[in-house]
């Protein structure tokens, strides 16, 4: 299983747990809505950070693969004979 899927699953579990905790806690409606909003913002920031990390990692891997392909093509290119 890819690390991206695992991270997404963990974040989804955290979001569901946090939401359940806020909804089941005894508090006024306005306080509960405030808590849900804060938790949502925290979750958004966390997901955005994880997504940015995943995007950076993917871009780095793509660049490495591109460099490897270029180097491999250069090695396989026929060399002119010296003579």
C-alpha positions in Angstrom: 0.0 0.0 0.0 1.4 3.4 -0.9 2.3 5.9 1.8 -0.1 8.4 0.3 -3.1 6.1 0.8 -1.9 5.3 4.4 -1.6 9.0 5.2 -5.0 9.7 3.7 -6.5 6.9 5.8 -4.9 8.1 9.0 -6.1 11.7 8.3 -9.6 10.5 7.6 -9.7 8.5 10.8 -8.4 11.5 12.8 -11.1 13.7 11.2 -13.9 11.3 12.1 -12.6 10.8 15.6 -12.3 14.5 16.2 -15.7 15.2 14.8 -17.3 12.5 16.9 -15.6 13.8 20.0 -16.8 17.3 19.4 -20.3 16.3 18.6 -20.6 14.0 21.6 -19.1 16.4 24.1 -21.7 18.4 26.1 -21.5 22.0 25.0 -23.7 24.8 23.6 -24.4 24.7 19.9 -22.4 27.8 19.2 -19.4 26.4 21.0 -19.7 23.1 19.2 -19.9 24.8 15.8 -16.8 26.8 16.8 -14.9 23.7 17.7 -16.0 21.9 14.5 -14.8 24.9 12.5 -11.4 25.0 14.2 -11.0 21.2 13.8 -11.9 21.6 10.1 -9.3 24.3 9.7 -6.7 22.2 11.5 -7.6 19.2 9.3 -7.4 21.3 6.2 -4.0 22.5 7.1 -2.8 19.0 7.9 -4.1 17.6 4.6 -2.7 20.4 2.6 0.7 19.9 4.2 0.6 16.2 3.5 -0.5 16.7 0.0 2.2 19.3 -0.6 4.8 16.8 0.8 3.4 14.1 -1.5 3.5 16.4 -4.5 7.1 17.4 -3.8 8.1 13.8 -3.3 6.4 12.8 -6.6 8.1 15.7 -8.4 11.5 14.7 -7.0 11.0 11.1 -8.2 9.9 12.3 -11.6 12.9 14.5 -12.0 15.2 11.6 -10.9 13.5 9.2 -13.4 13.9 11.9 -16.1 17.6 12.3 -15.3 18.1 8.5 -15.2 16.4 8.1 -18.6 18.5 10.9 -20.1 21.7 9.4 -18.7 20.7 5.9 -19.9 19.9 7.2 -23.4 23.3 9.0 -23.5 25.1 5.7 -22.5 23.3 3.7 -25.2 23.9 6.3 -27.9 26.4 5.0 -30.4 29.8 6.7 -30.1 31.6 7.9 -33.2 34.6 5.8 -33.9 38.0 7.4 -33.4 40.5 6.7 -36.0 
